[in-house]
Amino acid sequence: LAAGQDAEHWEELGARIGEAFQVADDLRDALYDAETLGKPVGQDAAHDRPNAVSTLGVQGAIRRLKDILGGAIASIPSCQGEAMLADMVRRYAERMTPVAPALHQAEARR
């Protein structure tokens, strides 16, 4: 898609997707258990690391994630396959956003 195009036009998309993955990871760390994720959880809190959930709260972090992903879609440069790329980002957004059961479990733990 980006072959032969100026890389500068793609920088915002890359930055937004990277930030979205970080916020999604912060949410997973706060909302899921180790068995579900297959890795230790609660590491940000245990090491007092700043993260989206501690700064914004769960709902705020989810809103932030959705805002970032919306901005990512809006930042896709005009190119062949633009609609396909936007659809791919939307699908990843759905996969990255915590599902309701995880939110309910997190509320119960508090």
OpenMM code with the backbone's topology and positions (N, CA, C; nanometers):
from openmm import Vec3, app, unit

residues = "LEU ALA ALA GLY GLN ASP ALA GLU HIS TRP GLU GLU LEU GLY ALA ARG ILE GLY GLU ALA PHE GLN VAL ALA ASP ASP LEU ARG ASP ALA LEU TYR ASP ALA GLU THR LEU GLY LYS PRO VAL GLY GLN ASP ALA ALA HIS ASP ARG PRO ASN ALA VAL SER THR LEU GLY VAL GLN GLY ALA ILE ARG ARG LEU LYS ASP ILE LEU GLY GLY ALA ILE ALA SER ILE PRO SER CYS GLN GLY GLU ALA MET LEU ALA ASP MET VAL ARG ARG TYR ALA GLU ARG MET THR PRO VAL ALA PRO ALA LEU HIS GLN ALA GLU ALA ARG ARG".split()
positions = [
    Vec3(0.0810, -0.1198, 0.0000),
    Vec3(0.0000, 0.0000, 0.0000),
    Vec3(0.0853, 0.1262, 0.0000),
    Vec3(0.1903, 0.1236, 0.0782),
    Vec3(0.2720, 0.2440, 0.0935),
    Vec3(0.3927, 0.2458, 0.0006),
    Vec3(0.4098, 0.1428, -0.0792),
    Vec3(0.5273, 0.1351, -0.1658),
    Vec3(0.5338, 0.2561, -0.2577),
    Vec3(0.6489, 0.3177, -0.2604),
    Vec3(0.6705, 0.4311, -0.3476),
    Vec3(0.6157, 0.5625, -0.2949),
    Vec3(0.5586, 0.5618, -0.1748),
    Vec3(0.5039, 0.6852, -0.1176),
    Vec3(0.5989, 0.7414, -0.0131),
    Vec3(0.5836, 0.8681, 0.0151),
    Vec3(0.6635, 0.9359, 0.1163),
    Vec3(0.6287, 0.8785, 0.2538),
    Vec3(0.7282, 0.8308, 0.3251),
    Vec3(0.7056, 0.7689, 0.4568),
    Vec3(0.6439, 0.8658, 0.5567),
    Vec3(0.6696, 0.9938, 0.5388),
    Vec3(0.6171, 1.0943, 0.6322),
    Vec3(0.4643, 1.0887, 0.6412),
    Vec3(0.3994, 1.0557, 0.5308),
    Vec3(0.2535, 1.0490, 0.5297),
    Vec3(0.2006, 0.9339, 0.6153),
    Vec3(0.2845, 0.8383, 0.6445),
    Vec3(0.2420, 0.7199, 0.7195),
    Vec3(0.2822, 0.7262, 0.8662),
    Vec3(0.3619, 0.8247, 0.9037),
    Vec3(0.4131, 0.8323, 1.0412),
    Vec3(0.3023, 0.8451, 1.1451),
    Vec3(0.2026, 0.9282, 1.1196),
    Vec3(0.0947, 0.9460, 1.2167),
    Vec3(0.0181, 0.8162, 1.2365),
    Vec3(-0.0093, 0.7460, 1.1279),
    Vec3(-0.0791, 0.6178, 1.1387),
    Vec3(0.0012, 0.5214, 1.2252),
    Vec3(0.1300, 0.5109, 1.1995),
    Vec3(0.2146, 0.4211, 1.2779),
    Vec3(0.2197, 0.4594, 1.4244),
    Vec3(0.2311, 0.5888, 1.4517),
    Vec3(0.2358, 0.6355, 1.5910),
    Vec3(0.1051, 0.6058, 1.6625),
    Vec3(-0.0069, 0.6280, 1.5951),
    Vec3(-0.1373, 0.6033, 1.6578),
    Vec3(-0.1597, 0.4544, 1.6836),
    Vec3(-0.1215, 0.3716, 1.5891),
    Vec3(-0.1387, 0.2277, 1.6094),
    Vec3(-0.0491, 0.1809, 1.7235),
    Vec3(0.0729, 0.2314, 1.7310),
    Vec3(0.1612, 0.1961, 1.8420),
    Vec3(0.1038, 0.2374, 1.9757),
    Vec3(0.0491, 0.3588, 1.9827),
    Vec3(-0.0118, 0.4054, 2.1076),
    Vec3(-0.1347, 0.3216, 2.1423),
    Vec3(-0.2124, 0.2849, 2.0412),
    Vec3(-0.3308, 0.2020, 2.0654),
    Vec3(-0.2916, 0.0672, 2.1248),
    Vec3(-0.1868, 0.0062, 2.0726),
    Vec3(-0.1425, -0.1217, 2.1275),
    Vec3(-0.0981, -0.1057, 2.2728),
    Vec3(-0.0329, 0.0059, 2.3059),
    Vec3(0.0108, 0.0281, 2.4440),
    Vec3(-0.1087, 0.0444, 2.5372),
    Vec3(-0.2077, 0.1235, 2.4972),
    Vec3(-0.3269, 0.1425, 2.5805),
    Vec3(-0.4017, 0.0100, 2.5949),
    Vec3(-0.4128, -0.0653, 2.4859),
    Vec3(-0.4793, -0.1955, 2.4924),
    Vec3(-0.4052, -0.2893, 2.5873),
    Vec3(-0.2726, -0.2867, 2.5840),
    Vec3(-0.1943, -0.3701, 2.6750),
    Vec3(-0.2155, -0.3268, 2.8197),
    Vec3(-0.2233, -0.1966, 2.8437),
    Vec3(-0.2511, -0.1469, 2.9789),
    Vec3(-0.3866, -0.1973, 3.0273),
    Vec3(-0.4863, -0.1950, 2.9393),
    Vec3(-0.6195, -0.2438, 2.9760),
    Vec3(-0.6168, -0.3934, 3.0054),
    Vec3(-0.5503, -0.4688, 2.9208),
    Vec3(-0.5422, -0.6140, 2.9442),
    Vec3(-0.4733, -0.6431, 3.0773),
    Vec3(-0.3667, -0.5699, 3.1057),
    Vec3(-0.2922, -0.5896, 3.2303),
    Vec3(-0.3815, -0.5650, 3.3514),
    Vec3(-0.4729, -0.4705, 3.3394),
    Vec3(-0.5603, -0.4354, 3.4515),
    Vec3(-0.6858, -0.5217, 3.4586),
    Vec3(-0.7336, -0.5723, 3.3452),
    Vec3(-0.8657, -0.6350, 3.3416),
    Vec3(-0.8670, -0.7870, 3.3360),
    Vec3(-0.7634, -0.8463, 3.2844),
    Vec3(-0.7660, -0.9908, 3.2636),
    Vec3(-0.6789, -1.0617, 3.3660),
    Vec3(-0.7003, -1.1920, 3.3771),
    Vec3(-0.6167, -1.2705, 3.4678),
    Vec3(-0.5045, -1.3378, 3.3880),
    Vec3(-0.4062, -1.3887, 3.4612),
    Vec3(-0.2880, -1.4480, 3.3979),
    Vec3(-0.3248, -1.5677, 3.3109),
    Vec3(-0.4219, -1.6449, 3.3545),
    Vec3(-0.4620, -1.7630, 3.2778),
    Vec3(-0.5197, -1.7220, 3.1417),
    Vec3(-0.6014, -1.6201, 3.1414),
    Vec3(-0.6619, -1.5734, 3.0165),
    Vec3(-0.5568, -1.5178, 2.9217),
    Vec3(-0.4646, -1.4389, 2.9749),
    Vec3(-0.3638, -1.3749, 2.8904),
    Vec3(-0.2444, -1.4638, 2.8597),
    Vec3(-0.2182, -1.5598, 2.9453),
    Vec3(-0.1012, -1.6435, 2.9259),
    Vec3(0.0282, -1.5743, 2.9641),
    Vec3(0.0169, -1.4717, 3.0479),
    Vec3(0.1351, -1.3997, 3.0966),
    Vec3(0.0985, -1.3346, 3.2292),
    Vec3(0.1984, -1.2968, 3.3082),
    Vec3(0.1679, -1.2313, 3.4363),
    Vec3(0.0887, -1.1025, 3.4143),
    Vec3(-0.0009, -1.0728, 3.5067),
    Vec3(-0.0803, -0.9501, 3.4993),
    Vec3(-0.0543, -0.8648, 3.6225),
    Vec3(-0.1002, -0.7427, 3.6176),
    Vec3(-0.0833, -0.6516, 3.7305),
    Vec3(0.0570, -0.5975, 3.7436),
    Vec3(0.1374, -0.6137, 3.6395),
    Vec3(0.2773, -0.5720, 3.6470),
    Vec3(0.2929, -0.4201, 3.6531),
    Vec3(0.2073, -0.3485, 3.5826),
    Vec3(0.2167, -0.2019, 3.5871),
    Vec3(0.1927, -0.1520, 3.7288),
    Vec3(0.0884, -0.2018, 3.7924),
    Vec3(0.0568, -0.1593, 3.9292),
    Vec3(0.1657, -0.2043, 4.0262),
    Vec3(0.2136, -0.3277, 4.0099),
    Vec3(0.3150, -0.3818, 4.1008),
    Vec3(0.4453, -0.3017, 4.0959),
    Vec3(0.4772, -0.2480, 3.9806),
    Vec3(0.6021, -0.1730, 3.9633),
    Vec3(0.5789, -0.0220, 3.9565),
    Vec3(0.4570, 0.0181, 3.9911),
    Vec3(0.4201, 0.1599, 3.9938),
    Vec3(0.4554, 0.2309, 3.8632),
    Vec3(0.4264, 0.1623, 3.7517),
    Vec3(0.4519, 0.2201, 3.6197),
    Vec3(0.3311, 0.3027, 3.5762),
    Vec3(0.3551, 0.4179, 3.5206),
    Vec3(0.2417, 0.4948, 3.4682),
    Vec3(0.1780, 0.4188, 3.3520),
    Vec3(0.0478, 0.4233, 3.3453),
    Vec3(-0.0227, 0.3574, 3.2363),
    Vec3(-0.1588, 0.4224, 3.2172),
    Vec3(-0.2231, 0.3894, 3.1080),
    Vec3(-0.3504, 0.4533, 3.0732),
    Vec3(-0.4583, 0.4276, 3.1770),
    Vec3(-0.4615, 0.3082, 3.2349),
    Vec3(-0.5664, 0.2752, 3.3316),
    Vec3(-0.5470, 0.3519, 3.4613),
    Vec3(-0.4235, 0.3610, 3.5100),
    Vec3(-0.4019, 0.4345, 3.6352),
    Vec3(-0.4241, 0.5843, 3.6157),
    Vec3(-0.3984, 0.6339, 3.4967),
    Vec3(-0.4149, 0.7762, 3.4684),
    Vec3(-0.5597, 0.8134, 3.4367),
    Vec3(-0.6261, 0.7311, 3.3556),
    Vec3(-0.7588, 0.7656, 3.3038),
    Vec3(-0.8726, 0.6832, 3.3622),
    Vec3(-0.8394, 0.5749, 3.4340),
    Vec3(-0.9429, 0.4809, 3.4765),
    Vec3(-0.9766, 0.3885, 3.3605),
    Vec3(-1.0471, 0.2807, 3.3901),
    Vec3(-1.0780, 0.1815, 3.2868),
    Vec3(-1.1615, 0.2428, 3.1749),
    Vec3(-1.2714, 0.3067, 3.2104),
    Vec3(-1.3584, 0.3633, 3.1062),
    Vec3(-1.2869, 0.4731, 3.0278),
    Vec3(-1.2084, 0.5537, 3.0956),
    Vec3(-1.1323, 0.6576, 3.0268),
    Vec3(-1.0299, 0.5987, 2.9312),
    Vec3(-0.9647, 0.4901, 2.9731),
    Vec3(-0.8666, 0.4244, 2.8861),
    Vec3(-0.9353, 0.3628, 2.7644),
    Vec3(-1.0539, 0.3075, 2.7843),
    Vec3(-1.1283, 0.2520, 2.6704),
    Vec3(-1.1662, 0.3638, 2.5742),
    Vec3(-1.2136, 0.4755, 2.6270),
    Vec3(-1.2460, 0.5901, 2.5406),
    Vec3(-1.1212, 0.6377, 2.4657),
    Vec3(-1.0095, 0.6440, 2.5369),
    Vec3(-0.8834, 0.6870, 2.4749),
    Vec3(-0.8442, 0.5923, 2.3621),
    Vec3(-0.8569, 0.4628, 2.3870),
    Vec3(-0.8250, 0.3631, 2.2849),
    Vec3(-0.9115, 0.3845, 2.1611),
    Vec3(-1.0399, 0.4040, 2.1817),
    Vec3(-1.1299, 0.4257, 2.0679),
    Vec3(-1.0957, 0.5550, 1.9941),
    Vec3(-1.0619, 0.6602, 2.0689),
    Vec3(-1.0226, 0.7871, 2.0059),
    Vec3(-0.8956, 0.7705, 1.9224),
    Vec3(-0.7986, 0.7000, 1.9788),
    Vec3(-0.6724, 0.6784, 1.9067),
    Vec3(-0.6984, 0.6026, 1.7772),
    Vec3(-0.7790, 0.4971, 1.7856),
    Vec3(-0.8055, 0.4160, 1.6674),
    Vec3(-0.8859, 0.4937, 1.5637),
    Vec3(-0.9792, 0.5771, 1.6094),
    Vec3(-1.0513, 0.6633, 1.5158),
    Vec3(-0.9563, 0.7589, 1.4456),
    Vec3(-0.8627, 0.8137, 1.5214),
    Vec3(-0.7624, 0.9019, 1.4631),
    Vec3(-0.6709, 0.8281, 1.3675),
    Vec3(-0.6410, 0.7023, 1.4000),
    Vec3(-0.5569, 0.6216, 1.3111),
    Vec3(-0.6255, 0.6034, 1.1765),
    Vec3(-0.7537, 0.5715, 1.1805),
    Vec3(-0.8280, 0.5532, 1.0556),
    Vec3(-0.8312, 0.6838, 0.9767),
    Vec3(-0.8557, 0.7934, 1.0459),
    Vec3(-0.8615, 0.9238, 0.9788),
    Vec3(-0.7264, 0.9648, 0.9203),
    Vec3(-0.6180, 0.9129, 0.9763),
    Vec3(-0.4846, 0.9532, 0.9306),
    Vec3(-0.4317, 0.8695, 0.8143),
    Vec3(-0.5068, 0.7695, 0.7719),
    Vec3(-0.4601, 0.6860, 0.6609),
    Vec3(-0.4487, 0.7731, 0.5360),
    Vec3(-0.3298, 0.7787, 0.4776),
    Vec3(-0.3132, 0.8602, 0.3571),
    Vec3(-0.3967, 0.8049, 0.2416),
    Vec3(-0.4353, 0.8915, 0.1538),
    Vec3(-0.5084, 0.8492, 0.0353),
    Vec3(-0.4174, 0.7583, -0.0469),
    Vec3(-0.4644, 0.6381, -0.0711),
    Vec3(-0.3837, 0.5414, -0.1450),
    Vec3(-0.4744, 0.4306, -0.1973),
    Vec3(-0.4192, 0.3517, -0.2865),
    Vec3(-0.4914, 0.2343, -0.3320),
    Vec3(-0.5020, 0.1398, -0.2124),
    Vec3(-0.6190, 0.0881, -0.1846),
    Vec3(-0.6370, -0.0008, -0.0707),
    Vec3(-0.6689, 0.0720, 0.0586),
    Vec3(-0.6957, 0.2020, 0.0504),
    Vec3(-0.7246, 0.2824, 0.1698),
    Vec3(-0.8431, 0.2254, 0.2480),
    Vec3(-0.9505, 0.1892, 0.1796),
    Vec3(-1.0694, 0.1351, 0.2464),
    Vec3(-1.0375, 0.0016, 0.3131),
    Vec3(-0.9579, -0.0809, 0.2465),
    Vec3(-0.9201, -0.2102, 0.3027),
    Vec3(-0.8370, -0.1908, 0.4298),
    Vec3(-0.7454, -0.0960, 0.4270),
    Vec3(-0.6621, -0.0685, 0.5437),
    Vec3(-0.7470, -0.0147, 0.6587),
    Vec3(-0.8404, 0.0751, 0.6292),
    Vec3(-0.9294, 0.1283, 0.7329),
    Vec3(-1.0110, 0.0157, 0.7950),
    Vec3(-1.0590, -0.0765, 0.7127),
    Vec3(-1.1358, -0.1901, 0.7639),
    Vec3(-1.0488, -0.2786, 0.8522),
    Vec3(-0.9241, -0.2983, 0.8137),
    Vec3(-0.8327, -0.3791, 0.8939),
    Vec3(-0.8086, -0.3137, 1.0298),
    Vec3(-0.7898, -0.1829, 1.0337),
    Vec3(-0.7703, -0.1123, 1.1610),
    Vec3(-0.8961, -0.1257, 1.2466),
    Vec3(-1.0147, -0.1156, 1.1862),
    Vec3(-1.1404, -0.1330, 1.2613),
    Vec3(-1.1485, -0.2726, 1.3235),
    Vec3(-1.1118, -0.3743, 1.2470),
    Vec3(-1.1160, -0.5122, 1.2997),
    Vec3(-1.0185, -0.5286, 1.4157),
    Vec3(-0.8985, -0.4735, 1.4025),
    Vec3(-0.8029, -0.4791, 1.5134),
    Vec3(-0.8566, -0.4043, 1.6343),
    Vec3(-0.9249, -0.2936, 1.6103),
    Vec3(-0.9829, -0.2160, 1.7207),
    Vec3(-1.0821, -0.3008, 1.7986),
    Vec3(-1.1644, -0.3744, 1.7287),
    Vec3(-1.2614, -0.4614, 1.7955),
    Vec3(-1.1903, -0.5681, 1.8778),
    Vec3(-1.0835, -0.6224, 1.8242),
    Vec3(-1.0097, -0.7270, 1.8963),
    Vec3(-0.9349, -0.6715, 2.0164),
    Vec3(-0.8889, -0.5471, 2.0081),
    Vec3(-0.8091, -0.4895, 2.1162),
    Vec3(-0.8932, -0.4351, 2.2304),
    Vec3(-1.0177, -0.3981, 2.2035),
    Vec3(-1.1015, -0.3377, 2.3062),
    Vec3(-1.1520, -0.4465, 2.3998),
    Vec3(-1.1334, -0.4308, 2.5309),
    Vec3(-1.1776, -0.5330, 2.6261),
    Vec3(-1.3262, -0.5621, 2.6118),
    Vec3(-1.3594, -0.6886, 2.6300),
    Vec3(-1.4992, -0.7301, 2.6202),
    Vec3(-1.5679, -0.7158, 2.7551),
    Vec3(-1.6990, -0.7125, 2.7534),
    Vec3(-1.7788, -0.6888, 2.8738),
    Vec3(-1.7437, -0.7813, 2.9903),
    Vec3(-1.7259, -0.9137, 2.9707),
    Vec3(-1.6946, -0.9984, 3.0871),
    Vec3(-1.5689, -0.9535, 3.1620),
    Vec3(-1.4679, -0.9097, 3.0900),
    Vec3(-1.3452, -0.8635, 3.1564),
    Vec3(-1.3734, -0.7375, 3.2371),
    Vec3(-1.4569, -0.6506, 3.1847),
    Vec3(-1.4911, -0.5282, 3.2571),
    Vec3(-1.5656, -0.5607, 3.3857),
    Vec3(-1.6588, -0.6564, 3.3781),
    Vec3(-1.7348, -0.6952, 3.4976),
    Vec3(-1.6443, -0.7609, 3.6016),
    Vec3(-1.5509, -0.8441, 3.5571),
    Vec3(-1.4570, -0.9077, 3.6505),
    Vec3(-1.3707, -0.8030, 3.7188),
    Vec3(-1.3274, -0.7040, 3.6448),
    Vec3(-1.2439, -0.5985, 3.7032),
    Vec3(-1.3221, -0.5195, 3.8072),
    Vec3(-1.4477, -0.4913, 3.7787),
    Vec3(-1.5314, -0.4180, 3.8745),
    Vec3(-1.5478, -0.4997, 4.0025),
    Vec3(-1.5645, -0.6307, 3.9887),
    Vec3(-1.5839, -0.7176, 4.1053),
    Vec3(-1.4584, -0.7244, 4.1915),
    Vec3(-1.3400, -0.7126, 4.1293),
    Vec3(-1.2142, -0.7197, 4.2050),
    Vec3(-1.1898, -0.5933, 4.2857),
    Vec3(-1.2551, -0.4842, 4.2524),
    Vec3(-1.2296, -0.3560, 4.3201),
    Vec3(-1.3067, -0.3447, 4.4454),
] * unit.nanometer
topology = app.Topology()
chain = topology.addChain("A")
for resn in residues:
    res = topology.addResidue(resn, chain)
    for name in ("N", "CA", "C"):
        topology.addAtom(name, app.Element.getBySymbol(name[0]), res)
